[in-house]
Amino acid sequence: MAGDFDHSVFINCPFDDDYAPILQAIAFCVVCLGFYPRLAPENPDNSVTRLDRILNLVQGSRLGIHDLSRCQVDPASAYARMNMPFELGLDLSCRKFGSGPLASKAILVLEQNRYDTQKALSDISGWDVEPHGGSSQEAIRIVRQWLLAQAGAPKIGATAIEGQYDAFQEWYWEREIASGASEDDIRQYPTIDLVRAMLEWRGAERPIR
């Protein structure tokens, strides 16, 4: 899955089922615009600690997308999810204190609703944190605009990207069903498998059926 440093995008976000549609839409937008999504689950080597895997991804990606929309306290456990802010801190530190290419890193921070993040992370005040409102379509529009501004992505409209995403999903489901998978099987595939299929689809010159 790895691309070169300038075209690699580290995506730091939840991996639960409820968030999956947004993550998958963001990953597809990244792929559609010619970049490479980098996700922690892409390296299953248990001999390397999770933190070391994340550090490798952060160091190998000029671009970072960090969604802090799931950092509220869970009523069931009374704990907040701190992985996302922690990984944002790693990426920001890499940019702030790194040398050479690392100093050119660009970071996008997402949240559910505007100003949510400032309620718990006041140090981020002054940043342009982008709210997606829980919408996959809005997440695509935000990521597309950011990649245009920060990485010179091709000027493909958000609506065109959404249309390509629909075409990809049709192709992907047809391919998996033809291989013997059931619809329930496909729904249970991890997102990282879907991202690999996105890259295969792009490499196959985007077959549309």
Sine and cosine of phi, psi and omega as CSV:
sin_phi,cos_phi,sin_psi,cos_psi,sin_omega,cos_omega
0.00,0.00,-0.29,0.96,-0.14,-0.99
-0.92,0.39,0.68,-0.73,0.17,-0.99
-0.93,-0.37,-0.10,-1.00,0.06,-1.00
-0.95,0.31,0.23,-0.97,-0.10,-1.00
-0.82,0.58,-0.73,0.69,-0.09,-1.00
-0.93,0.37,-0.41,0.91,-0.06,-1.00
-0.95,-0.31,0.14,0.99,0.03,-1.00
-1.00,-0.07,0.71,-0.70,-0.05,-1.00
-0.84,-0.54,0.94,-0.33,0.07,-1.00
-0.97,0.25,0.83,-0.56,0.00,-1.00
-0.93,-0.36,0.91,-0.42,-0.02,-1.00
-0.94,-0.35,0.94,-0.33,-0.10,-0.99
-0.32,-0.95,0.13,-0.99,0.08,-1.00
-0.92,0.39,0.39,-0.92,0.04,-1.00
-0.86,-0.50,0.38,0.93,0.01,-1.00
-0.99,0.15,0.24,-0.97,-0.08,-1.00
-0.89,0.45,-0.61,0.80,-0.04,-1.00
-0.91,0.42,-0.56,0.83,-0.03,-1.00
-1.00,0.08,-0.28,0.96,-0.13,-0.99
-0.77,0.64,-0.68,0.74,0.00,-1.00
-0.86,0.51,-0.59,0.81,0.02,-1.00
-0.95,0.31,-0.71,0.70,0.03,-1.00
-0.85,0.53,-0.71,0.70,-0.03,-1.00
-0.91,0.41,-0.60,0.80,0.04,-1.00
-0.92,0.40,-0.67,0.75,0.04,-1.00
-0.89,0.46,-0.73,0.68,-0.01,-1.00
-0.87,0.50,-0.67,0.75,-0.01,-1.00
-0.91,0.41,-0.67,0.75,0.05,-1.00
-0.84,0.54,-0.69,0.72,0.03,-1.00
-0.87,0.50,-0.72,0.69,-0.01,-1.00
-0.92,0.40,-0.70,0.71,-0.05,-1.00
-0.87,0.50,-0.53,0.85,-0.03,-1.00
-1.00,0.00,0.12,0.99,0.13,-0.99
1.00,-0.07,0.27,0.96,-0.02,-1.00
-0.93,-0.36,0.06,-1.00,-0.09,-1.00
-0.85,-0.52,0.91,-0.42,0.08,-1.00
-0.95,0.31,0.70,-0.72,0.04,-1.00
-0.88,-0.47,0.87,-0.49,-0.06,-1.00
-0.83,-0.55,0.58,-0.82,-0.03,-1.00
-0.82,0.58,-0.63,0.78,-0.03,-1.00
-0.94,0.34,-0.06,1.00,-0.06,-1.00
-0.93,0.36,-0.36,0.93,0.02,-1.00
-0.93,-0.36,0.98,-0.20,-0.06,-1.00
-1.00,0.09,0.15,0.99,-0.08,-1.00
-0.94,0.35,0.96,-0.28,-0.04,-1.00
-0.96,0.28,-0.13,0.99,0.05,-1.00
-0.98,0.20,-0.20,0.98,0.06,-1.00
-0.95,-0.31,0.77,-0.64,-0.03,-1.00
-0.90,0.43,0.44,-0.90,0.00,-1.00
-0.84,0.54,-0.66,0.75,-0.02,-1.00
-0.89,0.45,-0.66,0.75,0.02,-1.00
-0.90,0.43,-0.61,0.80,0.05,-1.00
-0.89,0.45,-0.67,0.74,0.01,-1.00
-0.92,0.40,-0.67,0.74,0.02,-1.00
-0.88,0.48,-0.64,0.77,0.04,-1.00
-0.88,0.47,-0.65,0.76,0.01,-1.00
-0.92,0.39,-0.68,0.73,0.01,-1.00
-0.88,0.48,-0.73,0.69,-0.02,-1.00
-0.93,0.38,-0.44,0.90,-0.05,-1.00
-1.00,-0.08,0.10,1.00,-0.07,-1.00
-0.81,-0.59,0.84,-0.54,0.07,-1.00
-0.95,0.32,-0.44,0.90,-0.10,-1.00
-0.92,-0.39,0.62,-0.78,0.00,-1.00
-0.68,-0.74,0.76,-0.65,0.07,-1.00
-0.91,-0.41,0.82,-0.57,-0.09,-1.00
-0.80,-0.60,0.90,-0.43,0.01,-1.00
-0.98,-0.21,0.91,-0.41,-0.04,-1.00
-0.98,-0.18,0.36,0.93,-0.12,-0.99
-0.97,0.25,-0.15,0.99,-0.04,-1.00
-0.88,-0.47,0.60,0.80,-0.06,-1.00
-0.98,-0.21,0.14,0.99,0.03,-1.00
-0.95,0.30,0.31,-0.95,0.02,-1.00
-0.92,0.39,0.71,-0.71,0.08,-1.00
-0.99,0.12,0.89,-0.46,-0.04,-1.00
-0.85,0.53,-0.51,0.86,-0.05,-1.00
-0.94,0.33,-0.59,0.81,-0.07,-1.00
-0.95,-0.32,-0.27,0.96,-0.05,-1.00
0.92,0.40,0.35,0.94,0.05,-1.00
-0.86,-0.50,0.49,-0.87,0.11,-0.99
-0.99,-0.13,0.41,-0.91,0.02,-1.00
-1.00,0.02,0.91,-0.42,-0.14,-0.99
-0.97,-0.23,-0.09,1.00,-0.05,-1.00
-0.86,0.51,-0.69,0.72,-0.08,-1.00
-0.91,0.43,-0.75,0.66,0.06,-1.00
-0.88,0.47,-0.58,0.81,0.02,-1.00
-0.89,0.46,-0.72,0.70,-0.02,-1.00
-0.94,0.35,-0.54,0.84,0.13,-0.99
-0.87,0.49,-0.68,0.74,0.03,-1.00
-0.88,0.48,-0.63,0.78,0.05,-1.00
-0.88,0.47,-0.70,0.72,-0.03,-1.00
-0.92,0.39,-0.69,0.72,0.02,-1.00
-0.90,0.44,-0.65,0.76,0.03,-1.00
-0.90,0.43,-0.62,0.78,0.02,-1.00
-0.87,0.49,-0.66,0.75,0.02,-1.00
-0.95,0.32,-0.65,0.76,-0.12,-0.99
-0.96,0.29,-0.63,0.78,-0.13,-0.99
-0.92,-0.38,-0.12,0.99,0.02,-1.00
-0.97,0.24,0.25,-0.97,0.00,-1.00
-0.87,-0.50,0.21,-0.98,0.03,-1.00
0.90,0.44,-0.71,-0.71,-0.05,-1.00
-0.86,0.50,-0.48,0.88,-0.05,-1.00
-0.88,0.47,-0.50,0.87,0.00,-1.00
-0.93,0.36,-0.21,0.98,-0.02,-1.00
-1.00,-0.10,0.10,0.99,-0.05,-1.00
-0.87,0.48,0.57,-0.82,0.05,-1.00
-0.85,-0.53,0.62,-0.79,-0.12,-0.99
-0.78,-0.63,0.72,-0.70,0.12,-0.99
-0.90,-0.43,0.78,-0.63,0.04,-1.00
-0.92,-0.39,0.77,-0.63,0.01,-1.00
-0.93,-0.38,0.41,-0.91,0.11,-0.99
-0.54,-0.84,0.19,-0.98,-0.01,-1.00
-0.95,0.31,-0.85,0.52,-0.02,-1.00
-0.82,-0.58,0.53,-0.85,-0.06,-1.00
-0.84,0.55,0.72,-0.70,0.04,-1.00
0.97,0.24,0.03,1.00,0.07,-1.00
-0.84,0.55,-0.71,0.71,-0.12,-0.99
-0.90,0.43,-0.60,0.80,-0.05,-1.00
-0.90,0.43,-0.39,0.92,-0.01,-1.00
-0.91,0.41,-0.48,0.88,-0.03,-1.00
-0.91,-0.42,-0.31,0.95,-0.09,-1.00
-0.71,-0.71,0.97,0.25,-0.09,-1.00
-0.92,0.40,-0.38,0.93,0.01,-1.00
-0.89,0.45,-0.32,0.95,-0.03,-1.00
-1.00,0.04,0.02,1.00,0.02,-1.00
-0.83,0.56,0.72,-0.69,-0.05,-1.00
0.98,-0.21,-0.29,0.96,0.08,-1.00
-0.98,0.18,0.47,-0.88,0.11,-0.99
-1.00,0.02,0.98,0.18,0.04,-1.00
-0.98,0.19,0.78,-0.63,-0.13,-0.99
-0.99,-0.15,0.84,-0.55,0.04,-1.00
-1.00,0.06,0.74,-0.68,0.03,-1.00
-0.97,-0.24,-0.13,0.99,0.06,-1.00
0.89,0.46,0.33,0.94,-0.03,-1.00
0.97,0.25,0.26,0.97,-0.06,-1.00
-0.97,-0.25,0.81,-0.58,0.06,-1.00
-0.89,0.45,-0.63,0.78,-0.01,-1.00
-0.90,0.44,-0.67,0.75,0.02,-1.00
-0.93,0.38,-0.61,0.79,0.04,-1.00
-0.88,0.48,-0.66,0.75,0.05,-1.00
-0.88,0.48,-0.70,0.71,-0.04,-1.00
-0.90,0.44,-0.66,0.75,-0.01,-1.00
-0.92,0.40,-0.75,0.66,-0.04,-1.00
-0.90,0.43,-0.65,0.76,0.02,-1.00
-0.87,0.50,-0.73,0.68,-0.02,-1.00
-0.91,0.42,-0.61,0.79,-0.01,-1.00
-0.93,0.38,-0.67,0.74,0.00,-1.00
-0.92,0.38,-0.54,0.84,0.10,-1.00
-0.89,0.45,-0.73,0.69,-0.09,-1.00
-0.96,0.28,-0.61,0.79,-0.14,-0.99
-0.99,-0.15,-0.35,0.94,-0.14,-0.99
-0.70,-0.72,0.16,0.99,0.04,-1.00
0.89,0.46,0.58,0.81,0.02,-1.00
-0.88,0.47,0.45,-0.89,0.04,-1.00
-0.88,0.48,0.52,-0.85,-0.07,-1.00
-0.99,0.14,0.96,0.27,0.08,-1.00
-0.98,-0.20,0.79,-0.62,-0.05,-1.00
-0.91,0.40,0.46,-0.89,0.00,-1.00
-0.87,0.49,-0.62,0.78,0.01,-1.00
-0.90,0.43,-0.61,0.79,0.05,-1.00
-0.92,0.40,-0.63,0.78,0.04,-1.00
-0.89,0.45,-0.68,0.73,0.04,-1.00
-0.88,0.48,-0.64,0.77,0.05,-1.00
-0.90,0.43,-0.65,0.76,0.06,-1.00
-0.91,0.42,-0.57,0.82,0.03,-1.00
-0.90,0.43,-0.67,0.74,0.07,-1.00
-0.87,0.50,-0.68,0.73,0.00,-1.00
-0.91,0.42,-0.66,0.75,0.04,-1.00
-0.88,0.48,-0.72,0.70,-0.04,-1.00
-0.88,0.48,-0.64,0.77,0.04,-1.00
-0.89,0.46,-0.71,0.71,0.03,-1.00
-0.88,0.47,-0.69,0.72,-0.06,-1.00
-0.91,0.42,-0.74,0.68,-0.01,-1.00
-0.90,0.44,-0.66,0.75,0.03,-1.00
-0.88,0.47,-0.66,0.75,-0.01,-1.00
-0.91,0.42,-0.70,0.72,-0.05,-1.00
-0.94,0.34,-0.64,0.77,0.04,-1.00
-0.90,0.44,-0.64,0.77,0.04,-1.00
-0.90,0.44,-0.43,0.90,0.00,-1.00
-1.00,0.10,-0.04,1.00,0.05,-1.00
0.96,-0.29,0.05,1.00,0.01,-1.00
-0.99,0.16,0.53,-0.85,0.12,-0.99
-1.00,0.01,0.20,-0.98,0.04,-1.00
-0.89,0.46,-0.61,0.79,0.05,-1.00
-0.90,0.43,-0.61,0.79,0.06,-1.00
-0.85,0.53,-0.75,0.66,-0.09,-1.00
-0.90,0.45,-0.65,0.76,0.00,-1.00
-0.90,0.44,-0.45,0.89,-0.04,-1.00
-1.00,-0.04,-0.07,1.00,0.04,-1.00
-0.89,0.46,0.63,-0.77,0.06,-1.00
-0.92,0.39,0.47,-0.88,-0.03,-1.00
-0.84,0.54,-0.54,0.84,-0.04,-1.00
-0.89,0.47,-0.54,0.84,0.06,-1.00
-0.92,0.40,-0.63,0.78,0.02,-1.00
-0.91,0.42,-0.63,0.77,0.01,-1.00
-0.91,0.42,-0.64,0.77,0.06,-1.00
-0.88,0.47,-0.63,0.77,0.04,-1.00
-0.91,0.42,-0.58,0.81,0.06,-1.00
-0.87,0.50,-0.68,0.73,0.01,-1.00
-0.93,0.37,-0.60,0.80,0.08,-1.00
-0.89,0.45,-0.67,0.74,0.01,-1.00
-0.88,0.48,-0.69,0.73,0.03,-1.00
-0.91,0.42,-0.66,0.75,0.00,-1.00
-0.91,0.40,-0.43,0.90,0.01,-1.00
-1.00,-0.01,0.35,0.93,0.03,-1.00
0.86,0.52,0.64,0.77,0.18,-0.98
0.80,0.60,0.91,0.43,0.02,-1.00
-0.91,0.42,0.76,-0.65,0.01,-1.00
-0.88,-0.48,0.81,-0.59,-0.03,-1.00
-0.87,-0.49,0.00,0.00,0.00,0.00
